[in-house]
């Protein structure tokens, strides 16, 4: 007696792997994810650089205002210009001295700009005569 052929015996067994299209789709998804990660890390680096720049500008303004306070000289009204070096960068500092309603005080406003003249920071304080 002849044996009946088993179903599917004439067909090739299905390969247990990924097709080319599946691999290409996976690579496209991976490329998009990596591009987003690179963009995010670039933004983090830009933010860190900006934070360092603002901190250095803060030090410049704080140092100059402290120096004016400790000099024990009452400044006249007008603008004072300084140059400051912090973290290997050059900053331009302009201190605007203005009168107040009380003649024993002066209002000091320090504007810090980078070497190209872009404003970075503004800091204000009041300085007493005595």
Residue pairs with C-beta under 8 A, 6 or more apart in sequence:
18 26
52 87
53 89
53 114
53 120
54 120
54 121
56 86
56 87
56 89
56 91
57 86
57 91
57 112
57 114
57 120
57 121
58 112
58 121
58 123
59 86
60 84
60 86
60 91
60 93
60 112
61 93
61 110
61 112
61 121
61 123
62 123
63 84
64 82
64 84
64 93
64 95
64 110
65 95
65 108
65 110
65 123
65 125
68 75
68 95
68 108
68 127
69 125
69 127
74 106
74 127
74 129
75 97
75 106
75 108
75 127
76 97
77 97
77 98
77 99
77 106
78 96
78 97
79 94
79 95
79 96
79 97
80 94
80 95
80 97
81 92
81 93
81 94
81 95
82 92
82 93
82 94
82 95
83 90
83 91
83 92
83 93
84 90
84 91
84 92
84 93
84 112
85 91
89 114
89 115
90 114
90 115
91 112
91 113
91 114
91 115
91 120
92 112
92 113
92 114
92 115
92 117
93 110
93 111
93 112
93 113
94 110
94 111
94 113
95 108
95 109
95 110
95 111
96 108
96 109
96 110
96 111
97 106
97 107
97 108
98 106
98 107
98 108
98 109
99 106
99 107
100 106
100 107
100 126
103 129
104 128
104 129
104 130
105 126
105 127
105 128
105 129
106 126
106 127
107 124
107 125
107 126
107 127
108 124
108 125
108 126
108 127
109 122
109 123
109 124
110 121
110 122
110 123
110 124
111 119
111 121
111 122
112 119
112 120
112 121
112 122
112 123
113 119
113 120
114 120
